[in-house]
Structure formats: C-alpha cells, structure tokens
Amino acid sequence: MTLVRAHRSGTPARPGPGPIPEQLLRALDVAIGRRVEGLLAGDYRSAMMGVGTELAQVRPYVPGDDVRRIDWNVTARTGEPHVRVHLAERVLVTWLVLDTSASMQFGTADRRKADVAEGVALALGRVATRRGNRLGIVTFGEGAPTASPPRQGRVGLIGLLASLREESGGAAGRASLGEALRQTGAIARQRALVAIVSDFRGPVDWRVPLLDLAGRHDVVAIEIRDPREQELPDLGELWLVDPETGRQIRVDSRDAKLRARFAAAASGERQGVSRAIASTGARHVVLSTSGDWLRPLAAFLRRTVR
C-alpha cells in the first residue's frame, strides 16, 4: 500500500517528485559514472571469474586491472604495461531485471522509487560493460516482460529508460516478478550476473524462479523502498492506495494504535521478503528514496561481486 492525502491533486499512483527529461537523464548518467569510478576501487568481477592456470593472452594494461597480473617481462620489452589474461577470465554477461510497475512510481522523499531504479540501472550499466563485457535487460510491469539481448557498451540503455518514462502512466496493473525471472532463466544460458532491481511488492510468485536462477547464476536483489511505505504519518484522513490493483482504503491516521499496527505489519512483511530472498542464496541490499543511494550500492557491489 502507498498513501496520499485525501485532498491531493493529481493521481494517487504518482505522488512525490516526477520524472526528469531525457537530457537530464543523460547528465545523470555522466554524474553517476564519475561517482562509480571513485566509489568502486578495483575491477568488477563475478564469483565465476577466478584466476586460471592456463595463459590465454597478454594484453595492454587497462585502468582497474589487478596490478598482480602485470607481466613485467613484456612490460620491459615494450615499454608499456601489459597484463596476463588466463582462460578463467572471460566476457561477463550481466542481466538487469528492472521493475517498471505502477508501484515504482511512488515517492514521498527525495525521489520516486523509479528514479532510484533508473540510477541503479545506469550505475550497473557503467560497471557491467567494462572491457567488452555485455549487458542484457529484462523489464516487467503491466503486461508481459520485455527482454533486450546482451550488448557491449551501454547501447540503448538511456533510450530504454527514457522510453519507459514516457510509457509509464501510473495506471494500476498487476506485475509479475516471477514471470520476469522465469523468462530471464530461459534466455540466460551462459553463467551470468543477474541484478534484480525492484520494490518486491505484490504476490511472492518469485521465490521458486529466483531459487532456480541463484542455482545457475550470481544473483543480487536490489530492493527499493520509500519511508512512507513503512510508517503511517499522523496526517488525519488518508486514502491508502494499492498501485498494482487500484484498490483504495480510507483510514484515520490520527489513531496511534492504527499507526503502530501499520508499522508492525509493514516491518513484518519486509522481513518476510528478506527471508525469502536469503533462502534462495541471492544477495540482498535495500536502497531508499531518501538520501544517498549510490554509496550503499557501491559498498554492496564491492562486498558481493568481486
């Protein structure tokens, strides 16, 4: 459930800050890229990319390479730093599973959940396409999930996010994360990193397909929350709206017991989501629409996918 004032103008599904134009989205991509470079020391690896024993090639050093792989003999002969690449090092494919459902349009703090999700997508796009690695995208919201095949570079990512902004009208509609994960599992044949960016709202139809994915891939679950989803403010009469179904309930938020029950129920429901994710073996991080989301994301990536 999300909340709006009873007398608020506009649609209940789109409170808080609205979307920014495409040109500002591109500027955001540059800003995020600069911060990502500073926050992520070293290179981006998955658990499957260990150091092999059979030498595949020696190539010029690229900023971010492990200095322990420098081939000093070749470096001395050529006058240019070179690193040894073993067979275990291969192109990494990252699949971004992006939630574009109606509940992601909610935001009462600094930004909408969709804005945080887009920022995460840009940050992952920057990191996941380094050195020829590839990024594929699966989006899900109202209707069937849509997949874009893995590509080198961030080709089409900003255009995709911009088009999603234009298409998202905030209409109620039941989204299926489970269906999106099943589709991802069907098309992700090479072992990959799967990053799920969602608020994990709605039916828990995703545990079994998430368990299957985590058994074959490195999976990270990036959950987006808004503070008002966890606590009901004392603002008098409110309408609580489920953006996935459009169902509305009128409540009197002046009732302290009601607010306490709401907070307890919200906390219990989120704890259930966390337990379900943990039971699959996927790694989990929570980002908020309030404050700096990029620093905790970078810390999470350094801990989990190096």
C-alpha positions in Angstrom: 0.0 0.0 0.0 1.1 3.6 -0.7 -0.6 6.7 0.7 -1.8 10.1 -0.5 -3.7 12.9 1.2 -7.5 12.8 0.6 -7.4 16.2 -1.0 -4.3 15.8 -3.1 -4.5 16.8 -6.7 -3.1 14.5 -9.4 -3.2 10.8 -9.5 -2.8 8.6 -6.3 -0.3 6.4 -8.1 2.2 9.3 -8.8 2.8 11.3 -5.7 6.2 12.9 -4.9 8.8 14.1 -7.4 8.0 13.4 -11.0 10.3 12.1 -13.8 13.1 14.2 -15.3 13.6 14.8 -19.0 15.9 12.6 -21.2 18.7 15.2 -21.4 18.8 15.3 -17.6 18.9 11.5 -17.6 22.0 11.6 -19.8 23.6 14.2 -17.4 22.7 11.9 -14.5 24.4 9.0 -16.3 27.7 11.0 -16.5 27.4 12.1 -12.9 26.8 8.6 -11.7 29.6 7.3 -13.9 32.1 9.6 -12.2 31.0 8.7 -8.7 31.0 5.0 -9.6 34.6 5.2 -10.7 35.5 6.8 -7.4 33.5 4.5 -5.1 34.3 1.2 -6.8 38.0 0.6 -6.2 39.4 -2.1 -8.5 37.5 -4.0 -11.1 34.1 -5.6 -11.3 34.1 -9.4 -11.2 31.7 -12.2 -10.5 32.4 -15.2 -8.4 32.9 -17.3 -11.6 35.8 -15.2 -12.9 38.7 -16.6 -10.9 42.4 -16.6 -12.0 43.0 -19.5 -14.2 46.2 -21.5 -14.7 46.4 -21.6 -18.5 47.6 -18.4 -20.1 45.3 -17.2 -22.9 47.0 -13.9 -23.9 49.0 -10.9 -22.8 47.3 -7.6 -23.4 47.9 -3.9 -22.6 47.1 -2.8 -19.1 43.6 -1.1 -18.6 42.9 1.1 -15.6 41.3 -1.1 -13.0 43.2 -4.2 -13.9 44.8 -6.2 -11.0 48.4 -5.0 -10.8 49.4 -8.5 -9.6 48.7 -9.7 -13.2 51.2 -7.4 -14.8 53.7 -9.3 -17.0 56.9 -7.5 -16.2 59.0 -9.1 -19.0 56.6 -8.0 -21.7 56.2 -4.6 -20.0 60.0 -4.2 -20.0 60.3 -5.2 -23.7 57.5 -2.9 -25.0 57.8 0.0 -22.5 54.0 -0.3 -22.0 52.3 -2.1 -19.0 50.8 -5.4 -20.0 48.8 -7.9 -18.0 48.5 -11.7 -18.2 44.9 -13.0 -19.0 44.1 -16.6 -18.2 41.4 -18.8 -19.6 39.3 -18.4 -16.5 38.8 -14.7 -17.4 36.0 -14.4 -19.9 33.4 -12.0 -21.1 30.9 -11.4 -18.2 27.3 -11.1 -19.1 25.1 -9.1 -16.7 21.3 -9.3 -16.9 19.4 -6.4 -15.4 15.8 -7.3 -14.4 14.1 -3.9 -14.0 10.8 -3.4 -12.3 8.7 -0.7 -14.1 5.4 -1.5 -12.4 3.0 1.1 -11.1 4.2 0.8 -7.5 7.6 2.0 -8.6 6.1 5.4 -9.5 5.6 6.1 -5.7 8.0 8.5 -3.9 7.5 10.8 -0.9 11.1 11.5 -0.1 13.9 12.9 -2.3 12.8 11.0 -5.4 10.5 8.2 -6.7 11.4 4.5 -6.4 11.6 4.5 -10.2 14.2 7.3 -10.1 16.4 5.2 -7.8 15.9 2.1 -10.0 16.9 4.1 -13.1 20.0 5.4 -11.3 20.9 1.8 -10.3 20.4 0.8 -13.9 22.8 3.5 -15.1 25.4 2.6 -12.4 25.2 -1.1 -13.3 25.4 -0.3 -17.0 28.6 1.7 -16.4 30.2 -1.1 -14.4 28.8 -4.2 -16.2 30.0 -3.1 -19.7 33.6 -2.5 -18.9 36.3 -4.1 -21.1 33.9 -5.7 -23.6 31.5 -7.2 -21.1 27.8 -7.3 -22.1 24.6 -6.1 -20.5 21.1 -7.6 -21.2 17.9 -6.1 -19.9 14.5 -7.6 -18.9 11.8 -5.1 -17.9 8.5 -6.0 -16.3 5.4 -4.0 -15.3 1.9 -4.1 -16.7 1.8 -6.8 -19.3 4.4 -9.4 -20.3 8.1 -8.9 -19.6 10.2 -7.5 -22.4 13.8 -8.6 -23.0 16.7 -6.9 -24.8 19.7 -9.2 -25.7 23.1 -8.6 -24.1 25.2 -6.0 -25.9 28.6 -4.5 -25.4 28.6 -0.9 -24.1 25.6 0.9 -22.7 23.9 0.8 -26.2 20.3 1.7 -25.8 20.2 1.8 -22.0 19.4 5.5 -21.7 17.0 5.4 -24.6 15.2 2.4 -23.0 14.9 4.3 -19.7 13.7 7.4 -21.4 11.0 5.4 -23.3 9.9 3.7 -20.1 9.4 7.1 -18.6 7.2 8.1 -21.4 5.2 4.9 -21.3 4.7 4.7 -17.5 1.4 6.4 -17.0 0.9 5.2 -13.4 -2.1 3.0 -14.3 -2.9 0.2 -12.0 -1.8 -3.2 -13.2 -0.5 -6.4 -11.6 3.1 -7.0 -12.4 4.8 -10.5 -12.1 8.4 -10.6 -10.9 8.1 -14.4 -11.0 7.3 -14.3 -14.7 10.2 -12.0 -15.4 12.6 -14.2 -13.6 11.4 -17.3 -15.4 11.9 -15.5 -18.7 15.4 -14.4 -17.6 16.2 -18.0 -16.7 15.1 -19.2 -20.1 17.3 -16.8 -22.1 20.3 -16.5 -19.8 22.1 -19.6 -20.9 25.7 -18.5 -20.2 26.5 -18.2 -16.5 25.9 -14.6 -15.7 25.4 -11.9 -13.0 21.6 -11.3 -12.6 20.8 -8.0 -10.9 17.1 -7.6 -9.9 16.0 -4.0 -9.3 12.5 -3.9 -7.7 10.5 -2.9 -4.7 9.4 -6.6 -4.3 5.8 -5.6 -3.8 2.8 -7.8 -4.7 2.5 -11.6 -4.7 5.5 -13.6 -3.8 5.4 -15.6 -7.0 9.1 -15.1 -7.5 10.8 -17.4 -4.9 10.9 -20.6 -6.9 12.2 -18.9 -10.1 14.7 -16.9 -8.0 15.9 -20.1 -6.4 16.4 -21.6 -9.9 18.3 -18.6 -11.1 20.5 -18.4 -8.0 21.5 -22.1 -8.6 22.9 -21.3 -12.0 24.0 -17.6 -11.8 25.3 -15.0 -9.4 22.1 -13.2 -8.3 21.8 -9.9 -6.5 18.5 -8.5 -5.3 18.4 -4.7 -5.1 15.3 -3.6 -3.2 13.9 -0.1 -3.4 11.9 1.3 -0.5 10.2 4.6 0.4 10.0 5.7 4.1 6.2 6.2 3.9 5.7 2.6 3.0 7.0 1.6 6.4 5.3 4.2 8.7 2.0 5.9 8.5 2.3 9.6 9.4 -0.2 11.5 11.6 -1.9 13.5 8.8 -5.6 13.0 9.5 -7.8 11.3 7.0 -5.9 9.5 4.3 -6.5 7.2 1.3 -4.3 4.1 1.1 -3.9 3.0 -2.5 -2.5 -0.2 -3.9 -1.0 0.9 -7.2 -0.8 -2.6 -8.6 -4.6 -3.1 -8.3 -6.0 0.4 -7.8 -7.8 -0.7 -4.5 -8.3 2.2 -2.1 -8.9 2.2 1.7 -9.8 5.3 3.7 -8.1 5.5 7.2 -7.8 8.0 10.0 -4.1 8.3 10.6 -4.6 10.2 13.9 -5.2 6.8 15.6 -1.9 5.9 17.3 -2.8 2.3 17.5 -3.6 2.1 13.8 -0.2 3.7 13.0 1.6 1.2 15.3 -0.3 -1.8 13.6 0.6 -0.4 10.2 4.3 -0.1 11.1 4.4 -3.6 12.6 2.6 -5.1 9.6 4.9 -3.3 7.2 8.0 -4.4 9.0 6.9 -8.0 9.2 6.1 -8.0 5.5 9.5 -6.7 4.6 11.2 -9.2 6.9 9.3 -11.9 5.1 10.7 -10.6 1.8 14.2 -10.6 3.1 13.9 -14.1 4.4 12.5 -15.3 1.1 15.4 -13.8 -0.8 18.0 -15.1 1.7 16.6 -18.6 1.4 17.4 -18.7 -2.3 21.1 -17.8 -1.8 20.7 -14.5 -3.6 22.5 -11.5 -2.1 20.2 -8.6 -1.0 20.6 -4.9 -0.4 17.9 -2.3 0.4 18.1 1.3 -1.1 15.9 4.2 -0.1 14.3 7.1 -1.9 15.7 9.2 0.9 19.3 10.3 0.9 22.3 8.9 -1.0 21.6 5.5 -2.6 24.8 5.2 -4.7 27.2 4.9 -1.8 25.5 1.9 -0.2 25.1 0.3 -3.6 28.8 0.6 -4.3 29.6 -0.8 -0.9 27.3 -3.8 -1.6 28.9 -4.4 -5.0 32.4 -4.3 -3.6 31.4 -7.0 -1.0 29.5 -9.3 -3.2 30.6 -9.4 -6.8 34.3 -9.0 -6.8 
